[in-house]
């Protein structure tokens, strides 16, 4: 009887000891499990951060693409409106010489103004394309400057009609030239704002924007110089023609330096 009691007590002690060891092991393992769970949670958050950054970058890039597409559409409409102002000739004679005279003589100024504006708007668009080719995001200021630039482009068909009219040549010429100066200076402000506020995509070339600025400054200066010349001589058009080779010369000098 005594031996059985002692054996029972021994078994109860062994059971209690096993339960104590299991509880201790569980308590010891619990902090590690909590630590592992916290580490897993932090890792998941860390993995989601680059994904959120990539989504934000993609949204910014899509916004920049929308602005570029909108600008291209407005420029295309402005160039199309130039052709609407061309007048249909009134051909009354049967001879070819009379038809040619009727086609050219009364409309030659309109044709010349159309060609000048077509080339000018095309040059502005090419420069804008070069500037925004590496833009990956926008801000409020660059959007406002771009809208001002588009305003000048939209006004250009009207200025072309004025330029091809008859009357005070100096005033008509000055109106057209002022629009070009404002357009180029606005583009210059956009170029500097884009670089100053890091709106370009990483790895974008640095030489292109500086050459772009030199071209804009040269063109704006040439058009500004032509304004007072127009009040003295109709040969002010020659200064416009000389602006393109002058810009190329400035770029070559800058690249040598």
Beta strands, then each sheet from edge to edge (+ up, - down):
end
